[in-house]
Amino acid sequence: MGAEISSYEVISSFGFCFTRHLCVCMESPKAEKIRFLGGHMMNLIRIEFMKLKKSNIWTSAVIIPMISVFLGSGNYYLNREILKSEWYSLWTQVSLFYGFFFYTITIAIICSYSWRMEHKDNNWNRILALPYSYLQLIISKIVSISIVSLCIQAIFLIFYYVTGKFVFGFKTEFPPEVFIWVGISWIISISVCSMQSFISMNIKSFSVPVGIALFLCFIGIGFYVFKGLGENLVYFLPNSLLIKGMSSNETEMLKVSEYIKMLISTLLFTVFFIYLSIISIKKIRN
């Protein structure tokens, strides 16, 4: 019996070996390079986010979701005899305006502002002289914009809850599906961020990329609404993906397979527009 080895001793030995191996790996030149690049990325993201934090975009980040909820709530109030499902019915109305137009437009405004400084006073020359790769520059923009986008989602969710709970006085429980719709649509919005970032990077005007975003909203609505042209048409544009992910004008959860397809499409769109952005930066440098 004394020769038996307890499970605790096995786990402890494994933990010790793993920790020792991890320490050796962390001291390797490759690990040092990863930490160095990671530090660079964090610095870039911090700089980009601080630029956005000090700007006026937060006014849009609050007002636009508020307008969406106000319009949707008005529509719900006028049709409350038909819309009987309280939270779910209110969601179909507020997400209709927000998912179809306002969320994408807000992201476009943020992207235009984010690239505005680079288009001023030959700032491109200063940026390209920094010790960062093109990929790092692009990703730092998308990450910082996506953080603001997440804040916008939170603001929209708060307005939705306050309206349902305190304005209309709903008695039923808050639907947990809303958190899934908000989370999925935020993930999908990363592809919208990458697309609008690419557009804003190539167009010096502040308003033109926003106008393009509005035009793409109508295209996205067409892909989403006219399902007779094909069920998979919605996966061919980030704007239509965003509408579908938010379950705008719907109250039913989608199938898991549909969520997987949306996430795969989001990843492909994001990588595609990052690639196009890198090509554009190379052209600017040359």
N, C-alpha and C positions, 0 to 999 in steps of 0.2 A: 504493500500500500504506500510505503514511503517513496517508492520510485515513481508514483503517479505525478503527473504535472497538471496543476489546476488550470482551468480556463483563464483565470485572472493572470497567471504567469505567462501564458501564451499571448494574451492580448497586450500585456505590459512589454514583452519582448518585441512584439510586432510594432508597437507604438514607438519604442526606443529606436529600432532600426529605421522606421519610416522618417522619424524626426531627424536622425543623423543624416540620412540620405538627402532629405529636404534641405538641410543646412549646407551640405556640400554643393548641392545644385544652385542654391542662392548665392554661393560665393564664386560661381563660375563666371567667366567673361560674358557668356551669353545672357545669363541672368542680370548681370550689371547693365548690359545694353537694353534689356527689356525694361528695367527700372528707370533707366535714363530716358527712353522714349516715352514711357508712361508718365514720367514727371513732366516732360515737355507737353504732352497732350493735356494734362491737368492744368498746366499753366495757361495754355491756349484757351481751353474751355472757360477757365476762370476769367480771363481777360474779355472774352466775347460776352460772357454772361454779365459782367460788370458794365460793359458798354450798353447792353440792353436794359440793365437794371436802372441806369441813370437816365434813360430816355423817357419819352412821352408815350411809349407803346402800352404802358400799363393802364393808361386811360382807356385805350381801345380794348385791352384785355378784360376790363370790367364792364364797360358800357355795352359792347357788342353782345356778349352773352345775356346781359340784362334786357336788351332790346328783343333778343330772340325769345326769352321767357315771357316778356310782356306781350309780344304779338301772339305767341302760342296760347298764352293764358286767356287773352281776349277772344281768340277763336274757340277755345274750350268753353268759355263762359256763354258765348252766343249759341253754342250747340250742346249745352249740358243735358238737354232733354234726350238727345240721341247718344251722347257719350256717357255711359253709365259706369265705367270701370275705374273711376277716380284716378289713382296714380297712373295706371296704364293709359287711360284715355288722355290725361294731361301730357304724358310722355309723347304720345303720337303727334300732339300739336306743337309742343315746344321743340322737339327734335326735328320736326319737319322743316322749320325755318333755320334752325341752327345747323343741322347736318347737310341740308341742301346748299346753303349759301354761306351763312355767317362764320362758321368755324374755319372754312377754307379761306375766306376773305381776310380774316384776322391773321391767319398764318402768313398769307401773302404780304400783308402790311408789315409784319415783323421781319420777314425775309428782305423786303425792300429796304427797310431801315438798317438791317444788319449789314447789307452790302453798300449802303449809302456812303459810309466813311471811306471805303476802299476806292470809290469812284471820284472822291474829292481830292484836289490838290496833288495829283500824281502819287497818291498813297499806295498804289499798286507797286511802285518801284521799291518803296520801303518794306512792304510786306514780303515781296519776293526775295528781298535781301536777308530776311530773318532765317535763322538756322532751323527751319522746319520743313518737312516734306510737304508736297502738294496734298497728299492724302490727309495729313494731320490738319492742315489749314481747312480743308473742306469738312472733315468730320467734326472739328471743333465748332464750326458754324452750325451744322445740323444738330449736334448735341445741345448746344446752348438754346437754339430755337425750339427744340423739342421739350426742353425743361420749361420754357415759358408756355408752350402749348399744353403741357400737363397742368400748369397753374390755371390756364384758361378753362380746362375741363373741370377742375375743382370748383372754380367760381361758378360755372354753369350749373354744376350739381347742387351747390349751395342755394342758388337762386331757385332752382326747381323744387328743392325740399321746402324752403321757406314759403314759396307760393302755395304748394299743396297743403302744407301743415297749418299755416297761419292765415293765409288769405282765403283758401277754399275750405279749410277745416276738415280735411279728410280723416276719417275714423279708421280706415283699414291700415294694415301694416305696410310699411315702406317696402316696395318690391326689390328683392336682392338682385334680380336680373339687371337692374339699372347699372349696378357696379360693373357687371360683365360688359354691357354695352359701352359704358364710358371707357373702360380699360382697353377693350378691343379697338374702339375707334381712335383712342390715343396712339396705340401701336401703329395703326394704319396711317395716322397723321404724319408719322415719321417719313413715309414715302412722299406725302404731299410737301413736307418740309424740304426734302432733298430735291424735288422737282421745282418748287418755287425758288429755292436757293440757286439752282442752276439758271433759272430764267433771270432772276435779279442780278446775278453775277455778270450776265452778258448784256444787260440793258441798263444804261445809266439812269434812265428816268425812274422816279419813285412810283409814279402812278401807272405807267404802262404795264408792269408786271401784275399789279393789282387788277387792272382791266382784263389781262389775259386770264387771271385766276377766275374772274367772274364768267368769262366766256367758257372756260373749262368746266365750271359748275353746271352750265346749261348742257354741255356735252355729257357730263357725268349723269345728270338727271335723265337724259335721253337713254343712256346705256342701262340705267336702273329701271326706268318705267317701261320702255318698249321691249318687254321680254320676249315678244314674238319674233324678234330678230335673233334670239338665241339666249339661253339661260346663262351661258358663260361670258356674255358680252360685258357684264359688270366687272369682270376681273381684268379688263384691258385698260383701265384708267384709274389712277389713285382716287380721283374725286368720286367716282361711282362706288369704289370699294369703301370709302369713308361713309357714304350714305347707307350702304348695306350693313356695315359693321355697327353703326349706331342704331340699327333697326328703326330708322326714321319711318314714321307712319305705320309701324307694326308693333305688335305686342307679344309675338311668339319668339321663343328662342330658336336659333338656327341649328341645323345638324352640326355635329362635331366635324364632319368632313368638310363642310362649308367654311367653318372657321379656319381649318387647316389650310384650305385653298387660299383664303384671304391672307393668311400670314405668309404663305409662300410667295404670293403675288406681291405683297408688301416688301419682302426681302429682295425680290428680283428688281422691282422698281427702284428701291433705294440704292442697290449696287449699281444699277444701270445709270442713274443720274449722277452718282458719285464719279463713275467712270467718265461720263461726258464732262463733268466739271473739271476733272484733272486734265482732260484734253484741252479744254478751253483755257485753263491757266497756262499750259505749255504754249499755246498760240499767243497769249498775251505777252508772255516773256520773250518770245521770238519776234 
